[in-house]
Amino acid sequence: MLHKTRGIALSYIKYKESSIIAKIYTELFGVQTYIVNGVRSSSAKHNRIALFQPLTLLDLVVYHKGKQDEIHRISEIKCYHPFKTLPYHVLKSSLALFITEILVKSLREEEENQPLFYFLEQSVIYLDEADDGFENFHIQFMLQLASYLGFGVETQEDLEREIHHHHFPQIGDAIELTAMGRMIAEDYGTVIALDRTRRVSILEKTLFFFKIHLEGLGEIRSLDVLKEVLK
């Protein structure tokens, strides 16, 4: 049966000579896997691999036979929000790589969750369109995502209490604790001045918090790249 839905590209692997198997977070069906034929064609006219780059916002017509099927097919696809800066800005593209890895490892539901989809969509658009003030985006994104995944906290004290209960070794200074409280309470774009050391410390706390709740989150391979870019 054919369905129209929006989607957010997460990842793909090559399949056979010119095809891919793509993982997409869809508005109607949650996380889904699609086989897409011919997108890696040598012909520029038929090469559509750019549509599956991380976080690309997609309009889709998809064919789903039934819930028992693990892999579906895409009938029609186009990008509905072409990126202006995200793929071309070193920091933005590093942030995008990082949050994509977080999403791939944390999104599990194969069912509709429109509030979560809208949050992800608006977060991606914000990152693409922001001129400045997005140095803390990845941390605020994770703290907000936690609420949609069912384990969010309302205050910095709640988060600190939980991570230290699970033996997180470090306690931040007053500047770091205040900044983390603001990241939890305030929206993207809020100017929160931090040096690299404190920003990395807050990020490590947030990742530890995620690992408490998400079994199998494991090593985040893009973390080292992001730390290097944020120097």
Residue frames as qw, qx, qy, qz and C-alpha x, y, z in Angstrom:
[[0.000, 0.887, 0.461, 0.000, 0.00, 0.00, 0.00],
 [0.417, 0.434, -0.008, 0.798, 1.27, 3.49, -0.89],
 [0.369, -0.806, -0.366, 0.282, 1.60, 6.19, 1.77],
 [0.298, 0.749, -0.080, 0.587, 2.71, 9.82, 1.66],
 [0.663, -0.686, -0.172, 0.247, 4.94, 10.82, 4.55],
 [0.156, 0.898, -0.359, 0.201, 7.79, 13.14, 5.41],
 [0.942, -0.191, -0.119, 0.250, 11.09, 11.70, 6.54],
 [0.140, -0.906, 0.399, 0.021, 14.53, 12.55, 7.88],
 [0.824, 0.372, -0.409, 0.123, 17.46, 10.66, 6.36],
 [0.668, -0.694, 0.267, -0.033, 19.64, 8.99, 8.98],
 [0.327, -0.531, 0.733, 0.271, 22.07, 6.60, 7.31],
 [0.872, 0.390, -0.067, -0.288, 22.55, 4.20, 4.44],
 [0.543, -0.392, 0.687, 0.280, 24.73, 1.33, 3.32],
 [0.356, 0.438, -0.582, -0.585, 25.65, 0.41, -0.23],
 [0.725, 0.104, 0.645, -0.218, 23.76, -2.52, -1.72],
 [0.757, 0.408, 0.447, 0.244, 24.76, -4.26, -4.92],
 [0.559, 0.241, 0.239, 0.757, 26.16, -2.16, -7.77],
 [0.060, 0.361, 0.137, 0.921, 24.06, 1.00, -7.61],
 [0.516, -0.627, -0.442, -0.380, 21.52, 0.58, -4.81],
 [0.041, 0.358, -0.603, 0.712, 21.42, 1.40, -1.11],
 [0.477, -0.542, -0.692, 0.017, 19.59, 0.33, 2.02],
 [0.039, 0.459, -0.153, 0.874, 18.55, 3.51, 3.81],
 [0.301, -0.487, -0.718, 0.396, 17.37, 4.14, 7.35],
 [0.058, -0.423, -0.181, -0.886, 14.87, 7.03, 7.56],
 [0.014, 0.329, 0.703, -0.631, 12.89, 8.46, 10.46],
 [0.088, -0.388, -0.616, -0.680, 9.38, 8.95, 9.04],
 [0.316, -0.197, 0.215, -0.903, 6.51, 11.02, 10.30],
 [0.784, -0.108, -0.173, -0.586, 3.97, 8.21, 9.92],
 [0.949, -0.019, -0.312, -0.041, 5.96, 5.07, 10.70],
 [0.610, -0.725, 0.299, 0.118, 8.88, 6.05, 12.91],
 [0.168, -0.596, 0.711, 0.333, 12.21, 4.44, 12.03],
 [0.885, 0.347, 0.260, -0.168, 12.00, 2.47, 8.80],
 [0.405, -0.397, 0.662, 0.490, 14.40, 0.77, 6.42],
 [0.674, 0.648, 0.123, -0.333, 14.08, 1.12, 2.65],
 [0.630, -0.056, 0.555, 0.540, 15.85, -0.45, -0.28],
 [0.323, 0.837, 0.021, -0.440, 16.41, 2.13, -3.03],
 [0.795, 0.176, 0.443, 0.376, 17.54, 0.98, -6.45],
 [0.553, 0.577, 0.290, 0.527, 19.76, 2.87, -8.87],
 [0.168, -0.979, -0.101, 0.052, 20.58, 5.90, -6.70],
 [0.476, -0.644, 0.404, 0.442, 24.34, 5.47, -7.13],
 [0.751, 0.553, 0.313, 0.180, 24.16, 5.52, -10.90],
 [0.534, -0.178, 0.228, 0.795, 27.16, 6.90, -12.80],
 [0.132, 0.579, 0.464, 0.657, 24.71, 9.05, -14.73],
 [0.053, 0.011, -0.333, 0.941, 24.29, 12.47, -13.12],
 [0.481, -0.223, -0.320, -0.785, 20.62, 12.43, -14.14],
 [0.796, -0.297, -0.470, -0.238, 19.90, 9.32, -12.08],
 [0.520, 0.037, -0.606, 0.600, 22.38, 9.76, -9.23],
 [0.398, -0.713, -0.182, -0.548, 20.25, 10.77, -6.23],
 [0.685, -0.169, -0.569, 0.423, 22.54, 9.74, -3.39],
 [0.103, 0.265, -0.264, 0.922, 22.60, 13.33, -2.04],
 [0.575, -0.446, -0.241, -0.642, 18.98, 12.84, -0.96],
 [0.867, -0.352, -0.353, 0.006, 20.17, 10.32, 1.63],
 [0.375, 0.383, -0.455, 0.711, 22.87, 12.42, 3.25],
 [0.323, -0.357, -0.731, 0.483, 22.36, 12.71, 7.04],
 [0.015, 0.512, 0.461, -0.725, 19.40, 14.82, 8.17],
 [0.099, -0.042, -0.513, -0.851, 18.09, 15.59, 4.67],
 [0.419, 0.294, 0.535, -0.672, 14.39, 16.46, 4.96],
 [0.003, -0.021, 0.859, 0.511, 12.34, 14.37, 2.55],
 [0.690, 0.191, 0.135, -0.684, 8.90, 14.16, 1.02],
 [0.094, -0.201, 0.963, 0.153, 8.24, 10.48, 0.39],
 [0.837, 0.050, -0.089, -0.538, 5.75, 8.16, -1.21],
 [0.100, -0.405, 0.903, -0.107, 6.54, 4.76, 0.26],
 [0.768, -0.020, -0.489, -0.412, 5.27, 1.27, -0.33],
 [0.265, -0.325, 0.795, -0.438, 4.61, -0.78, 2.81],
 [0.513, -0.089, -0.789, -0.326, 3.25, -4.29, 2.45],
 [0.719, -0.567, -0.360, -0.182, 2.75, -4.93, 6.15],
 [0.388, -0.833, 0.329, -0.220, 4.18, -4.45, 9.62],
 [0.921, -0.236, 0.283, 0.129, 5.88, -7.82, 9.44],
 [0.736, 0.540, 0.017, 0.408, 8.16, -6.61, 6.63],
 [0.581, -0.591, -0.019, 0.559, 11.49, -5.22, 7.78],
 [0.253, -0.266, 0.383, 0.848, 12.49, -3.55, 4.50],
 [0.430, 0.723, 0.471, -0.268, 10.18, -1.43, 2.35],
 [0.506, 0.260, 0.424, 0.705, 10.45, 0.47, -0.92],
 [0.025, 0.589, 0.119, -0.799, 10.28, 4.13, -1.93],
 [0.512, 0.608, 0.576, 0.191, 8.07, 5.05, -4.86],
 [0.273, 0.820, 0.102, 0.492, 8.77, 8.81, -4.95],
 [0.613, -0.529, -0.204, 0.550, 11.24, 11.03, -3.14],
 [0.325, 0.706, 0.035, 0.628, 12.26, 14.69, -3.08],
 [0.401, -0.179, -0.435, 0.787, 13.88, 17.11, -0.64],
 [0.079, -0.836, -0.492, -0.229, 11.45, 19.67, 0.80],
 [0.272, -0.953, 0.069, 0.115, 14.02, 21.87, 2.58],
 [0.767, 0.442, -0.170, 0.433, 17.26, 22.18, 0.59],
 [0.627, -0.585, -0.141, 0.494, 20.08, 23.01, 2.97],
 [0.224, 0.963, -0.041, 0.143, 21.61, 26.47, 2.76],
 [0.006, 0.814, -0.530, 0.238, 24.66, 26.01, 4.98],
 [0.827, -0.416, 0.330, -0.184, 24.64, 22.72, 6.87],
 [0.957, 0.133, 0.122, 0.228, 26.73, 20.57, 4.47],
 [0.557, 0.658, -0.077, 0.501, 29.21, 23.38, 3.77],
 [0.236, -0.806, 0.306, -0.448, 29.96, 24.72, 7.27],
 [0.464, 0.287, -0.798, 0.257, 32.61, 22.69, 9.11],
 [0.163, -0.112, 0.706, -0.680, 31.13, 23.10, 12.60],
 [0.696, 0.113, 0.119, -0.699, 27.53, 22.59, 11.45],
 [0.777, 0.252, -0.522, -0.246, 28.38, 19.48, 9.47],
 [0.299, 0.230, -0.834, 0.402, 30.28, 18.07, 12.47],
 [0.392, -0.018, 0.529, -0.753, 27.32, 18.77, 14.74],
 [0.775, 0.197, -0.162, -0.578, 25.01, 17.12, 12.19],
 [0.607, 0.269, -0.748, 0.013, 27.23, 14.03, 12.04],
 [0.031, 0.156, -0.789, 0.593, 27.22, 13.79, 15.83],
 [0.536, 0.077, 0.405, -0.736, 23.46, 14.15, 16.34],
 [0.756, 0.243, -0.418, -0.442, 22.80, 11.75, 13.47],
 [0.442, 0.202, -0.851, 0.201, 24.86, 9.09, 15.22],
 [0.215, -0.024, 0.664, -0.716, 22.94, 9.76, 18.44],
 [0.681, 0.181, 0.042, -0.709, 19.64, 9.37, 16.56],
 [0.668, 0.262, -0.656, -0.235, 20.66, 6.17, 14.79],
 [0.354, 0.110, -0.856, 0.361, 21.57, 4.62, 18.14],
 [0.144, 0.093, 0.626, -0.760, 18.60, 5.93, 20.14],
 [0.610, 0.175, -0.053, -0.771, 15.55, 5.86, 17.86],
 [0.149, -0.077, 0.986, 0.009, 13.89, 2.46, 18.01],
 [0.482, 0.397, 0.588, -0.513, 10.14, 2.94, 17.60],
 [0.073, 0.084, 0.757, 0.644, 8.54, 1.78, 14.36],
 [0.008, -0.699, -0.715, 0.017, 5.37, 3.78, 14.85],
 [0.114, 0.762, 0.217, 0.600, 4.01, 7.29, 14.44],
 [0.465, -0.595, -0.330, 0.567, 5.31, 9.96, 16.81],
 [0.317, 0.792, 0.262, 0.450, 4.50, 13.33, 15.28],
 [0.318, -0.945, 0.069, 0.019, 5.74, 15.48, 18.21],
 [0.691, -0.422, 0.404, 0.425, 9.15, 13.80, 18.00],
 [0.601, 0.410, 0.444, 0.523, 9.25, 14.17, 14.22],
 [0.092, 0.941, 0.181, 0.270, 8.36, 17.86, 14.45],
 [0.507, -0.812, 0.210, 0.200, 11.06, 18.41, 17.08],
 [0.707, -0.142, 0.465, 0.513, 13.68, 16.73, 14.90],
 [0.451, 0.648, 0.419, 0.448, 12.57, 18.60, 11.78],
 [0.073, -0.981, -0.078, -0.164, 12.61, 22.02, 13.48],
 [0.625, -0.651, 0.289, 0.320, 15.98, 21.29, 15.10],
 [0.675, 0.124, 0.464, 0.559, 17.53, 20.47, 11.74],
 [0.264, 0.812, 0.318, 0.413, 16.05, 23.61, 10.15],
 [0.349, -0.933, 0.042, 0.079, 17.32, 25.73, 13.04],
 [0.678, -0.418, 0.379, 0.471, 20.87, 24.38, 12.66],
 [0.568, 0.395, 0.469, 0.550, 20.82, 24.97, 8.91],
 [0.121, 0.846, 0.293, 0.428, 19.53, 28.54, 9.18],
 [0.519, -0.802, -0.096, 0.280, 21.39, 29.77, 12.30],
 [0.415, 0.830, -0.202, 0.313, 23.98, 32.46, 11.68],
 [0.235, 0.452, -0.660, 0.552, 25.66, 32.17, 15.07],
 [0.490, -0.353, 0.436, -0.667, 25.02, 31.05, 18.66],
 [0.926, 0.017, -0.198, -0.322, 24.83, 27.33, 17.86],
 [0.253, 0.529, -0.771, 0.249, 27.99, 26.16, 19.65],
 [0.308, -0.142, 0.802, -0.491, 25.87, 24.43, 22.31],
 [0.680, 0.119, -0.267, -0.673, 23.27, 23.09, 19.88],
 [0.597, 0.119, -0.790, -0.076, 24.30, 19.43, 20.19],
 [0.127, -0.025, -0.800, 0.586, 23.98, 19.46, 23.98],
 [0.427, 0.159, 0.276, -0.846, 20.64, 21.25, 24.01],
 [0.646, 0.160, -0.529, -0.526, 19.44, 18.89, 21.28],
 [0.456, 0.022, -0.878, 0.143, 20.26, 15.83, 23.39],
 [0.055, 0.099, 0.659, -0.743, 18.69, 17.29, 26.53],
 [0.562, 0.198, 0.031, -0.802, 15.45, 18.01, 24.63],
 [0.605, 0.170, -0.706, -0.328, 15.55, 14.66, 22.81],
 [0.148, 0.045, -0.903, 0.401, 15.71, 12.90, 26.19],
 [0.414, 0.167, 0.432, -0.784, 12.27, 14.26, 27.04],
 [0.698, 0.285, -0.286, -0.591, 10.79, 12.84, 23.83],
 [0.561, 0.210, -0.801, -0.014, 12.43, 9.49, 24.58],
 [0.730, -0.507, -0.392, -0.237, 10.91, 9.39, 28.05],
 [0.748, -0.360, -0.312, 0.462, 13.80, 10.21, 30.39],
 [0.232, 0.671, -0.020, 0.704, 14.15, 13.99, 30.32],
 [0.436, -0.416, -0.503, 0.619, 14.95, 16.10, 33.37],
 [0.011, 0.919, 0.350, 0.182, 13.57, 19.49, 34.35],
 [0.219, -0.952, 0.212, -0.023, 16.57, 20.90, 36.19],
 [0.441, 0.621, -0.609, 0.222, 20.34, 20.67, 36.25],
 [0.383, -0.444, 0.672, -0.452, 20.10, 19.40, 39.85],
 [0.907, 0.079, 0.259, -0.322, 18.00, 16.44, 38.71],
 [0.800, 0.523, -0.291, 0.052, 20.54, 15.50, 36.05],
 [0.135, 0.635, -0.656, 0.385, 23.52, 15.89, 38.39],
 [0.632, -0.312, 0.547, -0.451, 21.80, 13.79, 41.04],
 [0.949, 0.208, 0.115, -0.208, 21.12, 10.99, 38.57],
 [0.698, 0.572, -0.397, 0.167, 24.55, 10.80, 36.98],
 [0.020, -0.584, 0.679, -0.446, 26.34, 10.88, 40.34],
 [0.810, -0.170, 0.388, -0.405, 24.02, 8.16, 41.61],
 [0.953, 0.297, 0.049, 0.041, 25.49, 6.09, 38.76],
 [0.742, -0.438, 0.201, 0.465, 29.03, 7.07, 39.78],
 [0.500, 0.761, 0.053, 0.410, 29.90, 9.80, 37.30],
 [0.708, -0.206, -0.285, 0.613, 33.21, 11.04, 38.71],
 [0.302, 0.168, -0.014, 0.938, 33.23, 14.80, 38.08],
 [0.070, -0.805, -0.517, 0.283, 31.44, 17.73, 39.68],
 [0.396, 0.597, 0.207, 0.666, 31.45, 20.94, 37.68],
 [0.230, -0.155, -0.315, 0.908, 32.17, 24.39, 39.01],
 [0.209, 0.584, 0.479, -0.621, 29.52, 27.09, 39.43],
 [0.265, 0.490, -0.353, -0.751, 29.91, 28.39, 35.86],
 [0.179, 0.077, -0.916, -0.350, 29.46, 24.92, 34.37],
 [0.039, 0.379, 0.882, -0.277, 26.47, 24.06, 36.56],
 [0.246, 0.591, 0.234, -0.732, 24.73, 27.35, 35.76],
 [0.259, 0.389, -0.576, -0.671, 25.35, 26.86, 32.03],
 [0.101, -0.089, -0.978, -0.159, 23.94, 23.34, 32.11],
 [0.146, 0.504, 0.688, -0.501, 20.83, 24.56, 33.91],
 [0.297, 0.580, -0.075, -0.755, 20.30, 27.17, 31.21],
 [0.185, 0.229, -0.816, -0.498, 20.78, 24.59, 28.45],
 [0.013, 0.303, 0.947, -0.104, 18.00, 22.49, 29.98],
 [0.115, 0.631, 0.549, -0.536, 15.63, 25.41, 30.49],
 [0.206, 0.703, -0.098, -0.673, 16.24, 27.61, 27.45],
 [0.808, 0.523, 0.259, -0.082, 15.84, 27.22, 23.70],
 [0.736, 0.194, 0.257, 0.596, 18.33, 27.04, 20.85],
 [0.307, 0.711, 0.144, 0.616, 20.19, 30.23, 20.12],
 [0.481, -0.875, -0.043, -0.031, 20.49, 31.41, 23.71],
 [0.421, 0.681, -0.459, 0.385, 23.95, 32.84, 24.21],
 [0.823, -0.564, 0.075, -0.004, 25.67, 30.75, 26.90],
 [0.309, 0.794, -0.506, 0.135, 29.36, 31.61, 27.01],
 [0.906, -0.352, 0.234, 0.029, 31.58, 28.61, 27.77],
 [0.024, 0.682, -0.693, -0.233, 35.19, 27.71, 27.24],
 [0.653, 0.255, -0.656, -0.280, 36.02, 24.46, 25.46],
 [0.177, 0.154, -0.901, 0.364, 36.86, 22.56, 28.67],
 [0.372, 0.139, 0.589, -0.704, 33.51, 23.26, 30.31],
 [0.683, 0.303, -0.195, -0.635, 31.56, 22.61, 27.11],
 [0.543, 0.246, -0.798, -0.087, 33.24, 19.22, 26.69],
 [0.025, -0.058, 0.843, -0.535, 32.59, 18.42, 30.36],
 [0.557, 0.215, 0.315, -0.738, 28.86, 19.15, 29.95],
 [0.683, 0.332, -0.474, -0.446, 28.76, 17.07, 26.78],
 [0.349, 0.204, -0.902, 0.151, 30.38, 14.11, 28.55],
 [0.273, 0.069, 0.693, -0.664, 27.84, 14.37, 31.38],
 [0.656, 0.299, 0.017, -0.693, 25.00, 14.42, 28.87],
 [0.610, 0.312, -0.690, -0.234, 26.36, 11.37, 27.04],
 [0.098, 0.111, -0.904, 0.401, 26.75, 9.55, 30.36],
 [0.469, 0.175, 0.432, -0.750, 23.13, 10.43, 31.16],
 [0.711, 0.323, -0.320, -0.536, 22.04, 8.94, 27.81],
 [0.449, 0.274, -0.850, 0.015, 24.03, 5.76, 28.44],
 [0.251, -0.042, 0.760, -0.598, 22.21, 5.26, 31.74],
 [0.606, 0.326, 0.369, -0.625, 18.91, 5.09, 29.86],
 [0.755, 0.526, -0.206, -0.332, 19.84, 3.69, 26.46],
 [0.764, -0.298, 0.554, 0.140, 21.39, 0.26, 26.63],
 [0.740, 0.269, 0.475, 0.394, 23.77, -0.29, 23.78],
 [0.204, 0.968, 0.001, -0.148, 24.46, 3.37, 23.01],
 [0.879, 0.032, 0.134, 0.456, 28.13, 2.46, 23.09],
 [0.425, -0.355, 0.179, 0.813, 30.99, 4.53, 21.73],
 [0.388, 0.867, 0.233, -0.211, 30.07, 7.62, 19.73],
 [0.758, 0.091, 0.276, 0.583, 32.60, 7.57, 16.91],
 [0.283, 0.743, 0.215, 0.567, 31.95, 11.14, 15.78],
 [0.478, -0.851, -0.169, 0.138, 32.72, 12.54, 19.25],
 [0.638, -0.354, 0.182, 0.659, 36.46, 12.96, 18.69],
 [0.338, 0.415, 0.418, 0.735, 35.89, 14.83, 15.44],
 [0.194, -0.860, -0.356, -0.309, 33.41, 17.16, 17.14],
 [0.593, -0.719, -0.057, 0.358, 35.76, 17.87, 20.03],
 [0.577, -0.066, 0.287, 0.762, 38.51, 18.74, 17.57],
 [0.154, 0.597, 0.435, 0.657, 36.28, 21.13, 15.63],
 [0.365, -0.864, -0.311, -0.152, 35.08, 22.80, 18.82],
 [0.662, -0.243, -0.156, 0.691, 38.61, 23.75, 19.90]]
